[in-house]
């Protein structure tokens, strides 16, 4: 019969098979789970198990070759279905977020402040908006300063201290800012404001 070609087939019991984003990862439990079976060349032709194993080995070699070459592997129908479900879930989530943002839109700082101004004489709206924008800009700078401390490895206490440093406003600064706004919108003039000290008080002549 001539020489028989013997192929040593190694059957591995896989502990897990992970498929994520089109990449394949194989995990082997331990070396004691290997089983060996010798099948002769003639038996391979009639053994369905041997044929399947040879086909799997061939496929594995092709996958490894394509991965090493950086070739994009075609996704299976199951993977395509998973991708479609992910896409659908993301679309549903985005719709929910959009609806939530719309529902809470009246409660944003700007809209809430605009609602407050609805009960204030329109003559003073410009002054109030300047005050709001000034404070809002200080808060944004303070948040950026706090985040910078955290990004550079600082403690939360240090970050909070930096936030307070930029977000806070002294009484003198507040009075000075309001004086400038009163002059800007014609509610006062520089000559009148000169009568007040830095604390916003008129001098006493007791």
trRosetta pair geometry for C-beta under 8 A, 3 or more apart (Angstrom, degrees):
i j d omega theta_ij theta_ji phi_ij phi_ji
1 4 7.0 14 117 -58 116 93
4 40 4.7 -24 171 -159 133 111
4 41 5.2 -165 -167 22 72 102
4 42 6.6 -62 -131 -6 110 96
5 40 7.4 116 72 -171 46 61
5 41 3.8 72 53 -63 85 127
6 38 5.9 -6 -169 -167 114 104
6 39 7.5 152 -152 78 66 36
6 40 5.8 -43 -98 -110 72 56
6 41 7.1 -86 -65 -32 33 78
7 38 7.9 154 75 -152 43 58
7 39 6.1 -24 62 68 89 85
7 41 7.2 103 -13 -82 97 63
7 44 6.6 51 27 -74 132 133
7 50 7.7 109 75 -158 128 116
7 54 8.0 12 146 -85 161 108
8 36 6.8 -21 -168 -156 96 103
8 38 6.2 -30 -106 -103 65 75
9 36 7.7 145 78 -153 55 54
9 37 5.6 -26 67 68 102 87
9 38 7.8 164 22 -100 79 25
9 39 6.2 14 -1 14 122 112
9 50 6.6 -134 -53 -125 156 79
9 53 5.3 45 -153 135 132 156
10 34 6.1 -22 -167 -160 100 108
10 35 7.8 146 -159 72 54 46
10 36 6.3 -24 -107 -102 67 72
11 34 7.4 140 71 -158 55 57
11 35 5.0 -24 63 65 105 96
11 36 7.8 -173 21 -84 82 25
11 37 6.8 28 -9 9 117 111
11 53 7.1 -75 -89 -115 86 131
12 28 6.2 -60 -174 -119 126 108
12 33 7.1 70 -157 109 59 100
12 34 6.2 -24 -101 -105 68 75
13 29 6.5 -27 98 18 96 123
13 33 4.4 -94 44 162 115 124
13 34 8.0 -143 11 -78 83 33
13 35 7.7 66 -29 -3 100 104
14 17 5.7 42 140 -54 144 93
14 26 6.3 -81 -130 -161 122 91
14 27 6.8 98 -168 69 83 59
14 28 6.7 -72 -120 -99 57 54
14 29 7.6 136 -175 -21 22 89
15 27 5.2 -69 65 108 98 100
15 28 6.5 99 6 -173 101 16
15 29 3.7 124 -57 -67 122 88
16 27 4.5 14 53 49 94 124
17 24 7.8 -25 -169 -159 85 88
17 25 7.8 157 -159 80 43 60
17 26 6.5 -7 -113 -112 72 66
17 27 7.7 -147 -72 26 36 82
18 24 7.7 142 82 -159 61 42
18 25 4.6 -11 63 60 106 106
18 27 7.3 52 -4 -12 104 110
19 22 7.9 20 -176 -96 87 12
19 23 7.5 166 -152 76 50 46
19 24 6.2 -13 -105 -104 75 65
19 25 8.0 -168 -76 25 35 74
19 79 6.6 -106 152 -90 131 109
20 23 6.0 -23 72 55 69 92
20 25 7.7 -4 23 6 99 113
22 72 7.5 -7 158 -162 147 78
22 73 6.0 166 178 66 100 97
22 75 5.6 -79 -104 -84 98 99
22 79 6.6 97 -87 -179 65 149
24 63 6.6 -15 41 174 151 138
24 67 7.7 -101 44 -76 100 138
24 73 7.9 -6 -15 47 109 168
28 31 8.0 50 140 -73 124 50
28 33 7.6 -173 -178 61 86 122
29 33 5.3 54 65 -3 113 152
30 33 5.9 105 65 -5 66 101
31 34 6.2 -25 -172 -4 56 113
39 43 4.8 -126 -172 90 89 123
39 44 5.7 113 129 -70 119 75
39 47 6.1 -78 -154 21 143 163
39 50 5.1 -139 118 -97 169 135
40 43 4.7 91 55 7 78 105
40 44 7.3 -127 97 -18 43 83
41 44 5.8 -44 -157 13 34 116
41 45 7.8 33 152 -19 59 96
42 45 6.3 -52 -170 23 40 110
42 46 7.4 7 148 6 67 107
43 46 6.1 -73 -155 50 43 95
43 47 5.3 35 154 -25 81 120
43 50 6.8 115 121 -17 85 159
44 47 5.9 -62 -129 39 26 106
44 50 4.6 -126 -130 131 65 144
44 51 7.0 121 176 -65 73 68
44 54 7.2 62 -162 -36 117 142
47 50 3.7 62 93 11 120 112
47 51 6.5 170 95 -13 65 82
48 51 5.6 -54 -148 37 34 113
48 52 6.3 37 153 -21 66 105
49 52 5.8 -56 -151 35 30 111
49 53 6.4 28 153 -19 65 107
50 53 5.7 -55 -148 36 32 111
50 54 6.3 32 155 -18 66 106
51 54 5.8 -55 -148 37 30 110
51 55 6.3 30 153 -19 64 107
52 55 5.7 -56 -149 37 31 112
52 56 6.3 32 152 -20 66 105
53 56 5.6 -52 -147 35 33 112
53 57 6.4 35 153 -20 65 104
54 57 5.6 -51 -148 35 32 113
54 58 6.4 35 152 -20 64 105
55 58 5.6 -53 -150 36 32 114
55 59 6.3 32 152 -18 65 105
56 59 5.7 -54 -146 38 32 110
56 60 6.2 34 154 -22 66 106
57 60 5.7 -53 -146 35 30 113
57 61 6.4 31 154 -19 63 104
58 61 5.9 -54 -151 34 29 110
58 62 6.5 27 152 -18 63 107
59 62 5.6 -57 -150 36 33 111
59 63 6.3 34 153 -20 67 105
60 63 5.7 -52 -146 35 32 112
60 64 6.3 31 155 -18 65 106
61 64 5.8 -55 -147 38 30 111
61 65 6.2 33 153 -22 64 107
62 65 5.6 -53 -147 35 30 114
62 66 6.3 26 155 -16 65 107
63 66 5.9 -60 -149 39 29 107
63 67 6.2 29 154 -19 65 108
63 73 7.0 26 -135 -106 82 139
64 67 5.7 -54 -145 37 30 111
64 68 6.3 28 157 -17 64 108
65 68 6.0 -58 -149 38 27 109
65 69 6.3 17 155 -11 63 112
66 69 5.7 -61 -144 44 31 107
66 71 4.1 -80 -164 61 85 120
66 73 5.9 106 121 -79 139 91
67 70 7.6 38 179 -72 31 27
67 71 7.4 -78 -61 46 22 77
67 73 7.5 -11 -71 -43 76 120
75 79 3.9 -120 -172 91 106 128
75 80 5.2 134 111 -55 121 79
75 83 7.2 22 160 -15 167 136
76 79 4.8 98 52 7 74 100
76 80 7.0 -136 97 -4 40 88
77 80 5.6 -53 -146 38 34 113
77 81 6.3 38 152 -23 65 104
78 81 5.7 -54 -151 33 31 113
78 82 6.5 32 150 -19 64 103
79 82 5.5 -51 -149 34 35 113
79 83 6.4 37 152 -20 66 103
80 83 5.6 -51 -148 35 33 113
80 84 6.4 35 152 -21 64 105
81 84 5.6 -53 -150 34 32 113
81 85 6.5 33 151 -19 64 104
82 85 5.7 -54 -150 35 33 111
82 86 6.4 35 151 -20 65 104
83 86 5.6 -52 -149 34 33 113
83 87 6.4 34 152 -20 65 105
84 87 5.7 -52 -149 35 32 113
84 88 6.4 33 152 -19 64 106
85 88 5.6 -54 -147 37 32 112
85 89 6.2 34 154 -21 65 106
86 89 5.7 -55 -147 36 30 111
86 90 6.4 31 154 -19 64 106
87 90 5.8 -55 -150 35 30 111
87 91 6.5 31 152 -19 64 105
88 91 5.7 -54 -150 34 32 112
88 92 6.5 31 153 -18 65 105
89 92 5.7 -54 -149 36 32 111
89 93 6.3 33 153 -19 65 107
90 93 5.6 -53 -145 37 31 112
90 94 6.3 33 155 -21 65 106
91 94 5.8 -53 -147 35 30 111
91 95 6.5 32 153 -19 63 104
92 95 5.8 -55 -152 34 31 112
92 96 6.5 31 151 -18 64 106
93 96 5.7 -56 -151 36 33 112
93 97 6.4 32 152 -18 67 105
94 97 5.6 -52 -147 37 33 111
94 98 6.3 35 153 -21 66 104
95 98 5.7 -52 -146 35 31 112
95 99 6.3 29 154 -17 64 106
96 99 5.8 -55 -148 38 30 110
96 100 6.2 32 152 -21 65 107
97 100 5.5 -54 -146 37 32 113
97 101 6.3 33 155 -20 65 104
98 101 5.8 -52 -148 35 30 111
98 102 6.4 30 152 -19 63 106
99 102 5.6 -54 -149 36 32 112
99 103 6.3 34 152 -22 65 105
100 103 5.6 -53 -147 34 32 112
100 104 6.3 7 161 1 66 111
101 104 6.3 -69 -142 50 27 94
101 105 6.4 58 151 -62 63 87
102 105 5.5 -21 -151 -19 32 121
104 107 5.1 -61 -171 44 74 112
104 108 7.3 100 134 -49 81 74
105 108 6.1 -25 -162 -13 43 110
105 111 6.4 88 150 -20 66 167
106 111 5.2 -138 -152 137 36 138
106 112 7.3 94 151 -71 61 66
106 115 7.2 60 -176 -51 94 137
107 111 6.8 -10 4 79 9 116
107 112 5.8 35 -152 -64 41 111
108 111 4.7 76 55 18 87 104
108 112 6.6 -161 80 -10 37 90
109 112 5.9 -59 -140 39 24 109
109 113 6.2 21 161 -17 63 110
109 136 6.9 146 124 -106 145 116
110 113 5.9 -60 -150 38 26 108
110 114 6.3 28 152 -22 64 107
110 132 7.8 114 -113 152 62 137
111 114 5.4 -50 -145 34 34 115
111 115 6.5 40 153 -22 64 100
112 115 5.7 -50 -154 31 33 114
112 116 6.7 37 147 -20 62 102
113 116 5.3 -48 -152 32 38 116
113 117 6.5 37 150 -19 66 103
113 128 7.8 180 173 147 108 110
113 132 5.3 94 -175 -122 161 148
114 117 5.7 -53 -149 36 34 111
114 118 7.2 56 146 -40 59 89
115 118 5.6 -32 -165 -1 39 120
116 119 6.9 -67 -179 33 42 97
116 120 7.3 28 136 -15 70 115
117 120 4.9 -63 -150 37 55 116
117 125 5.5 81 -174 -120 133 91
117 128 5.9 164 -102 96 115 150
117 129 7.8 10 -83 -59 157 85
120 124 5.8 -87 156 72 114 113
120 125 6.8 142 96 -78 112 71
120 128 6.6 69 106 -33 163 159
121 124 5.3 72 77 11 90 101
121 125 8.0 -132 104 -34 50 78
122 125 5.3 -20 -157 -17 52 121
124 127 5.2 -54 -167 42 69 115
124 128 5.8 68 137 -23 87 104
124 185 7.7 90 -125 145 52 157
125 128 5.8 -61 -147 40 32 109
125 129 6.1 30 158 -19 69 108
126 129 5.9 -57 -146 36 28 108
126 130 6.5 30 155 -20 63 104
126 185 5.7 159 87 -105 119 126
127 130 5.8 -55 -153 33 30 111
127 131 6.6 31 150 -18 63 104
127 181 5.0 106 -142 164 91 120
127 182 7.5 46 -126 -80 135 48
127 184 7.7 149 -99 76 83 106
127 185 5.0 -77 -64 -7 102 160
127 187 7.3 8 -73 -10 150 138
128 131 5.6 -54 -153 35 35 113
128 132 6.3 36 150 -20 67 105
129 132 5.4 -50 -145 36 36 113
129 133 6.1 33 157 -17 68 106
130 133 5.9 -54 -141 40 29 108
130 134 6.2 34 156 -24 62 107
130 181 5.6 170 89 -118 140 120
130 184 7.6 85 -59 83 175 150
131 134 5.8 -56 -149 33 27 113
131 135 6.5 20 157 -12 64 107
131 177 7.7 114 -110 134 77 121
131 178 7.8 26 -94 -94 114 79
131 181 6.9 -2 -58 -86 88 167
132 135 6.1 -63 -152 40 28 105
132 136 6.0 28 154 -20 67 112
133 136 5.5 -54 -140 39 31 114
133 137 6.2 34 159 -22 65 104
134 137 6.0 -55 -151 33 26 109
134 138 6.7 26 151 -18 61 106
134 177 6.7 138 166 -168 167 142
135 138 5.7 -55 -152 35 34 113
135 139 6.5 35 151 -20 67 104
135 169 7.7 -75 -108 -24 83 145
136 139 5.7 -54 -150 34 32 112
136 140 6.5 33 152 -19 65 104
137 140 5.7 -52 -148 34 34 112
137 141 6.5 33 154 -17 65 104
138 141 5.8 -55 -150 38 32 110
138 142 6.2 34 151 -22 65 108
138 166 6.4 -178 -173 149 77 76
138 167 5.5 120 139 -129 98 47
138 169 6.9 -11 -162 -58 173 108
139 142 5.5 -55 -146 37 32 114
139 143 6.4 35 154 -22 65 103
139 167 5.5 51 -101 -123 56 105
140 143 5.8 -50 -148 32 31 111
140 144 6.6 30 153 -17 63 105
141 144 5.8 -56 -151 37 32 111
141 145 6.3 33 151 -20 66 106
141 166 5.0 -127 112 166 100 134
141 167 7.8 176 73 -73 82 63
142 145 5.7 -54 -148 36 32 112
142 146 6.4 34 153 -20 65 105
142 162 7.6 159 -157 126 69 69
142 163 4.6 76 170 -156 101 63
142 164 7.5 90 -151 -42 127 13
142 165 7.5 163 -123 65 93 62
142 166 3.9 -178 -90 85 75 105
142 167 3.6 7 -69 -52 164 93
143 146 5.7 -53 -148 35 31 112
143 147 6.3 29 155 -17 65 107
143 163 6.9 41 -83 -124 37 103
144 147 5.8 -56 -147 38 30 109
144 148 6.4 36 153 -26 64 105
145 148 5.6 -52 -149 30 31 115
145 149 6.9 33 153 -20 62 101
145 162 4.7 -145 139 150 107 111
145 163 6.4 170 81 -84 101 48
145 165 7.2 -102 126 67 155 106
145 166 5.1 129 14 -4 151 148
146 149 5.9 -55 -158 30 33 111
146 150 6.7 26 150 -13 66 107
146 159 4.4 77 -161 176 76 92
146 160 6.8 45 -127 -81 116 32
146 162 5.5 167 -86 83 56 104
146 163 4.1 17 -67 -67 121 102
147 150 5.6 -56 -149 40 37 110
147 151 6.0 38 153 -22 70 107
147 159 7.5 73 -60 -151 21 122
148 151 5.7 -52 -143 37 30 112
148 152 6.3 19 159 -10 63 111
148 162 7.7 -112 62 139 95 157
149 152 6.1 -68 -150 43 27 103
149 154 3.8 -56 171 53 86 147
149 158 5.3 -157 179 116 137 99
149 159 4.1 -177 82 -95 127 75
149 162 5.1 164 -36 13 141 153
150 153 7.9 94 -179 -31 29 9
150 154 6.0 -81 -76 60 31 87
150 156 7.2 32 -96 -94 104 59
150 159 5.0 23 -50 -89 88 146
154 158 4.2 -105 175 84 116 134
154 159 5.6 140 102 -54 117 83
154 162 7.9 52 119 -12 161 136
155 158 4.7 99 56 6 79 100
155 159 7.0 -141 98 -4 43 87
156 159 5.4 -54 -147 38 36 114
156 160 6.2 38 154 -22 68 104
157 160 5.8 -53 -146 35 29 110
157 161 6.4 31 153 -20 62 106
158 161 5.7 -54 -149 35 32 113
158 162 6.5 32 152 -19 64 105
159 162 5.7 -55 -152 35 32 111
159 163 6.5 38 148 -24 65 103
160 163 5.4 -48 -149 31 36 116
160 164 6.5 35 153 -17 66 102
161 164 5.9 -51 -149 36 32 110
161 165 6.5 43 149 -29 62 104
162 165 5.4 -48 -151 26 34 121
162 166 6.9 13 160 -4 64 105
163 166 6.6 -74 -157 44 28 94
163 167 5.7 5 162 -4 70 122
164 167 6.0 -66 -126 48 27 100
164 168 5.4 29 175 -30 68 115
165 168 6.8 -51 -136 24 10 107
169 173 5.1 -124 -171 86 82 126
169 174 5.4 98 137 -61 116 92
170 173 4.6 96 56 7 81 103
170 174 7.0 -144 95 -7 43 87
171 174 5.6 -54 -149 35 33 114
171 175 6.4 31 155 -18 66 105
171 199 7.0 20 125 -134 117 76
172 175 5.9 -55 -148 36 30 109
172 176 6.3 29 154 -18 64 109
172 198 5.3 6 -138 158 105 105
172 199 6.9 -55 -95 -88 78 56
173 176 5.8 -57 -146 39 30 111
173 177 6.2 30 156 -20 65 108
174 177 5.8 -56 -147 36 28 110
174 178 6.4 24 156 -15 64 108
175 178 5.9 -58 -148 39 30 109
175 179 6.4 35 152 -24 64 105
175 196 8.0 -140 172 139 122 131
175 198 6.9 122 85 171 136 50
175 199 6.6 153 -22 -160 171 22
175 200 4.2 -130 -139 -49 131 111
176 179 5.7 -52 -150 31 31 115
176 180 6.7 30 153 -18 63 104
176 198 7.3 -9 -64 -151 100 78
177 180 5.8 -55 -154 34 33 111
177 181 6.5 29 150 -16 66 106
178 181 5.5 -53 -146 38 36 111
178 182 6.2 40 154 -23 67 103
178 200 7.9 16 69 -100 126 129
179 182 5.8 -53 -148 33 30 112
179 183 6.6 26 154 -14 63 105
179 188 7.3 -74 -152 79 63 145
179 193 5.0 103 -161 -144 114 135
179 196 7.4 -155 -100 70 128 136
179 200 7.8 -154 -58 -101 108 89
180 183 5.9 -57 -152 38 31 109
180 184 6.2 35 150 -25 65 109
181 184 5.3 -52 -143 35 34 116
181 185 6.2 7 167 2 69 108
182 185 6.7 -68 -142 49 23 91
182 187 4.3 -88 -156 74 77 105
182 188 4.0 25 140 21 116 114
182 193 7.3 147 80 -79 123 120
183 186 7.8 38 -177 -71 28 25
183 187 7.8 -81 -55 54 22 69
183 188 5.6 -58 -73 81 60 85
183 189 6.1 91 -125 -126 87 29
183 190 5.9 50 -122 -60 139 69
183 193 6.6 -50 -61 -26 115 145
188 192 5.1 -123 -168 75 94 129
188 193 5.7 94 141 -55 129 97
189 192 5.3 92 57 11 72 101
189 193 7.1 -143 97 -6 35 94
190 193 5.6 -59 -144 40 33 112
190 194 6.6 47 155 -35 64 97
191 194 5.8 -44 -158 15 32 116
192 195 6.1 -47 -176 14 44 114
193 196 5.9 -55 -165 31 52 108
195 202 6.0 -5 145 -121 98 88
195 203 7.6 -114 -178 7 69 91
196 200 5.4 -8 178 -146 131 34
196 201 6.4 129 -154 56 81 20
196 202 6.1 -57 -100 -76 65 55
197 200 7.3 -55 69 12 63 17
197 201 5.4 -16 39 60 103 77
197 202 7.8 161 -3 -105 84 10
197 203 6.7 103 -41 -67 109 76
